[in-house]
Amino acid sequence: MDLDDDHDRRDIAESDPLPPGEWRGFTAGARVEAIYTAHGPELARYIRRRAPEQDVGDLVQECFRRFAQSRGAASSLIERPAAYLVRTARNLLAERARTDGRRMQADHGPFEEADHAGPDPHAALEARDTIRRLADVVARLKPKTRTIFLMHRIEGLSYEEIAAAQGMSVKGVEKQMAKALGAIRRSRRDER
């Protein structure tokens, strides 16, 4: 059975004998069972290439359930059951993909929603306390050292620009910065 190509169709010729009018052939259950025996393994292979292994049996069963419940299965109107089953399998796989996509979207929400935890209050208190201690250390520096430190770290000026503004050498600016940074290091070491 080639599921992707058209199946050979044999039409009834004028000279072919016809069954009696009251004869309906197999019962619907026997017909579905015969079609399952003929096309079930190939349908399983088709689905196995497109779905997880644990879902193959359920999908094959659902395809045949839909086939058995179709109006055409009972009245033998489905001329090519293999094509019908492949189309049913494609529809099932598409439905499953849409359902999975919606489920994934429902499980994810924007990060800004109110139910997400906010900033850690302990970390905020520690940061605020550290800033306060650093401000105290900077405030205790000598005025010239404090001014040079703030010009470099807050205003973003280079040592050369500070030296020109303060009327001193670059080496002098470096020395004042070393004093400021040393005081900050000592205060951080003392707080531990």
Secondary structure, 3 states (H helix, E strand, C coil): CCCCCCCCCCCCCCCCCCCCCCCCCCCHHHHHHHHHHHHHHHHHHHHHCCCCHHHHHHHHHHHHHHHHHCHHHHHCCCCCHHHHHHHHHHHHHHHHHHHHHHHHHHHCCCCCCCCCCCCCHHHHHHHHHHHHHHHHHHHHCCHHHHHHHHHHHCCCCCHHHHHHHHCCCHHHHHHHHHHHHHHHHHHHHHHC
